[in-house]
């Protein structure tokens, strides 16, 4: 089973109640870790929550459990900052002996308080050599290195305060290597890598203020045409099907067909079946000829019951299945049955059957038209928003952090998985298979382009919101949060109110930006 991301709907305007649930998805985002070390020191162990919005980590509130940044050190540490690809910064930290010695004393004092050394009362001074022998030099050494990290990391991170992305901090130096450095030099050196908020570069600068957008509107959503088709379908439901015995297929008839197709090369040397074009007992309504490959309807007009026709067709370049675009195919069609519709002539007496509550045929037509006018308006607005977002995506250059890419990808995967679960009711084995790290990583790789597009759209919209000093009312925020929480409660799902508020805020920001862009853009609508 393959999961994919829709390329038509802007993710930033969707509030997914399932994904915001605390325990709704068995997909874990890797915890912060030391490079090539399986276990973290005790003060690094934590429980992490994936977040839809990327918030910034301050030295004291980053994803790692460190000490307060106002802990004064006996000497200054040296931090060298190096810019790396994907909006990542490497901090090379050098801790002088004075700091290491102070941390060693603190560790020994703590062991003195807690260790129950035979012959000494708890909390009383114990000679250093005896305490080291009792606790173990290696354990003291590990605890000292942990203490050094805990005290110095907030100071090292101070240069990226307000820029560091939450849950992206990683100590790149092996813990064992730090132990060796401390043991031999009585000082410590380590590298920290952290993703920072990427810069949004507009090309041209402020180009979003003068957008020229061409919006393609599907002809099927034309309200007048759609309402007429709906009336025709309801009219058909009032009639009956009659078997045709004395003539061939005409427009308006329904045929039951067995269809097969083969792919042929120009020299006809390599013939392959096309499974996607095969169908047994296919009920084909000739009034829906626009829903099949061009030329198919014309090729079978006149076919009679029991007759077989064979004809070549070429799949158009606009065909939905990409692997069939431009393919030359030989179709074989056998007609199993032919029917015509015996329909009553419409008048006011059929109004209530066509649309309950209506008393005249004109009222039916007006009600259907109004319904599809609303559908058309919604579709037009959605198509406009999509076209604007696609244009924004092309106008920005963003060095996307890997941690942001992975989190966004996992959220899209989680939403898709929940959708499948709701539609198909996956069993535990299927859910476990689709939730495996391998499945998630394959999704991230296969959907890299779509995930990148969504991130660029989100960041571009957020940047416009700030640049143009746009705002939404507190009342709107409170109302939408209350509505979302009520939805969670209605479905008896757990939720995190802070995360709900964060995502609602982003949705409102996105809506405000799109509203502003529609007002300040030159928009042209064309039918396709």
ABEGO torsion letter per residue (X at the ends): XBBBBBAABBAAABBBAAAABAAABABBBBBBBBBGBABBBAAABBBBBBBABBBBBBAAABABBBBBAABBBABBBBBBBBBBBGGBBBBBBBBBAAAAAAAAAAAAAAAAAABBBBGBBBGBBBBAAAAAAAAEAAAAAAAAAAAAAAAAAAAAAAAABGABBBGABBBABBAAAAAAAAAAAGBBBBBBBBBBBBBBBBOBBGAAABBBBBBBBBAAABAAAAAAAAAAAAAAAABBBBBBAABBBBBGBBBBBBBBBBBBBAAGABBBBBAAABBBGBBBBAAAAAABBBGAAAAABGBBBGBBBBBBBBBBAABABAAABGBBBBBBBBBABBBBBBBBBBBAAAAAAABBGBABAAAAAAAAAAAAAAAAAAAAAAAAAAAAAAAAAAABBBBBBAAAAAAAAAAAAAAAAAAAAAAAGBBAAAAAAAABAAAAAAAAAAAAAAAAAAAAAAAAAAAAAAAAGBBBBAAAAAAAAAAAAAAAAAAGBBBBAAAAAAAAAAAAAAAAAAAAAAAABBBBBBBX
